[in-house]
Amino acid sequence: MSQPLFGTGLLTLTPNLTAPVTPTVVAVLQDISLDVSYKVVDLIGNLQVAVDKAKADLKVSGKFKTGYFAGGLIQAILAGSTSAVGSVQPIVSEQFTLAGATYTTSKGALTVSDLGVFDTTANKFLTRVTSAPATGQYSFTEATGVYLFNATDNTHIIQVSYSYTAAAVGTTISLTNQMMGANTTFGMRLFNNYAAAAAGANIASASGILLPVVTIPKLSLAFKNSGFMEKSVDFECSANAAGQVATIWTGN
C-alpha cells in the first residue's frame, strides 16, 4: 500500500562539526522540496534522434521556507559569522512638544543612530546639520541621545525616530568578509509522522530523509506589506566520506 503524507513535518540542520553539536530546528516550516536530477548525455550520430542515452552528473538539491526570523538559523547558514547577545532596536516615533530647543531621547546614551525628525506642526521633515541649527533644522549627538533645534521651533510638536542598543534582547549576527572557499556543511533530517487512515488500514509509521552533507548557497529574506516575513533557503547535497548522498525511510 502506498503511503500518503500531509504537512511539512520536522526539519533539523546539524552543522558537520566536532561533536557535540546542537541541532537547529527549522521552526514554522512552511514548505520543503527535494529535487533529484541527472544530466543525460546523448549519443548522436548522423541521424536526428539519439541512439543511446547515459546518465552523467547527479544533482540533489532543494529549498525550504520558514516564517520565523530566527537568529540561530541565520547565523548557522552564514559561514564565518559570529553572534552575541543583544541587538539594535528602533523607536519609530517618539513625540514631544519642543521646549528650550533641545530634547533628550528616552533611551539617552543607549541611542545608536538618528532615523529622522518630523515637525507635525509645520508638517515637514527637518534637515539634520552638524551644529547651530536654523529654523527647520536639527543636530544630534549619538553619544548622549540629545537633539538640538532652533528656538523659533519651540512649542512645535516634534516626532523623532532613532535606534538604540538593547543589551539583553535578541541576537546580533556579524558577518565579515571571508576567504574564498569558506563554508559550513550540515546534516539535514526531515521526518513526517502523518498517520493516514486509508482503506480501513491505519498507516502510522514515520517517513524520513537524511542528507548527510548539505551546503546552503542562498538565503532570501522576503518582507511583505500585508503578510509574514518569509525566509527561503536553497540547499545542495554532496556525498560524505562513505559515498552516501541520501537515505530515505518510508512507512510501508
CORCORMO-V945124 format. One record per run of one state. SS is the DSSP state (A for helix, B for strand, O for the rest). FROM is the first residue (numbers start at 1). LEN is the number of residues. If there is no record, write none. Layout:
((SS & FROM & LEN) (SS & FROM & LEN))
//
This chain:
((O & 1 & 9) (B & 10 & 6) (O & 16 & 8) (B & 24 & 2) (O & 26 & 3) (B & 29 & 15) (O & 44 & 8) (B & 52 & 15) (O & 67 & 4) (A & 71 & 7) (O & 78 & 4) (B & 82 & 16) (O & 98 & 1) (B & 99 & 1) (O & 100 & 2) (B & 102 & 3) (O & 105 & 3) (A & 108 & 3) (B & 111 & 9) (O & 120 & 4) (B & 124 & 2) (O & 126 & 1) (B & 127 & 2) (O & 129 & 8) (B & 137 & 5) (O & 142 & 4) (B & 146 & 4) (O & 150 & 1) (A & 151 & 3) (O & 154 & 3) (B & 157 & 18) (O & 175 & 10) (B & 185 & 8) (O & 193 & 3) (B & 196 & 3) (O & 199 & 2) (B & 201 & 3) (O & 204 & 3) (B & 207 & 18) (O & 225 & 2) (B & 227 & 12) (O & 239 & 8) (B & 247 & 3) (O & 250 & 3))
//
